[in-house]
Amino acid sequence: MKIQKILYLVATLYLMSTGVIAGTINYEGSSTIGKFITDAEKVYTTFSFKINTVSESLGGEQCVVRSQCDMGGVARDVSQKFLDKGVVATLIGKDAIAAIVNVNNPVTGLSSQQLKGIFTGHIKNWSEIGGENLPIKALVVKSASATRRVFAKAILGHKSYKNVKVVTPDAKMLSVVSRDKGAIGQISLAFLAHQTRVRVKALRVDGHIPSVNNPNYPITRNLHIVTQTKPKGKVKTFLDWTLSPKGQEVIKRRFIGIVK
């Protein structure tokens, strides 16, 4: 009997650590959507969350197919190959991707063409685009992050990144740019919300400032929660709340809402 109790305790602790026990939603994927999950768990008390954003959006797609999470986060359009496997995507909001520079950089805005020139290695000095005589250090997030792919699609067209340095995880972009006057990076607007100490600023792009209230900003993307099949149980309950007025209030702290 004593051995059985020990085995039961070990099994229970294991299930708690993996988020399998009812009451915990196991989330994996986009660190951008992870910001929303972190915000949500402060006001949404029906379930708790286990959050893993290391694998970014690609991991969000993969984990639901492999039954390794309850729901995944994909901060872009979901790949067709996963949809063909039965994955269901639920749109929860829209995000803006900002081009950020050091707060001491005098440049306040760039055109899409100028950004393209920077991230393809053709524009190498800030003096070429109205700034100081200072080498440009172009920074991108890792390839698994949807931020990198969406930025490329909106700005680079059919060109590839060139002469760029990878910064990971995404959140580190803020501190790296804040320490380097010549740096320019890409990051979700979600990471800039409520920041007061990091010395960076978001550039206007084609005259538009990235904002949760500006749907005309040119670098935007859809935010999806994905599930292995049609949402059910605790995930459906959470998604119903996310798409309710109360849930969208939390979305709008960092993103563009989709429900009025």
Sequence and secondary structure as in RCSB ss.txt:
>XXXX:A:sequence
MKIQKILYLVATLYLMSTGVIAGTINYEGSSTIGKFITDAEKVYTTFSFKINTVSESLGGEQCVVRSQCDMGGVA
RDVSQKFLDKGVVATLIGKDAIAAIVNVNNPVTGLSSQQLKGIFTGHIKNWSEIGGENLPIKALVVKSASATRRV
FAKAILGHKSYKNVKVVTPDAKMLSVVSRDKGAIGQISLAFLAHQTRVRVKALRVDGHIPSVNNPNYPITRNLHI
VTQTKPKGKVKTFLDWTLSPKGQEVIKRRFIGIVK
>XXXX:A:secstr
 HHHHHHHHHHHHHHHHHT STTEEEEEE HHHHHHHHHHTTT  SSEEEEE TTHHHHHHHHHHTT  SEEEES
S   HHHHTTT EEEEEEEEEEEEEEETT    EE HHHHHHHHTTS  BGGGGTS S B EEEEE TTSHHHHH
HIIIIITT    SEEEESSTTHHHHHHHT TTEEEEEEGGGTTT  SS EEE EETTB   TT TT SSEEEEEE
EESSS  HHHHHHHHHHTSHHHHHHHTTTSB S  
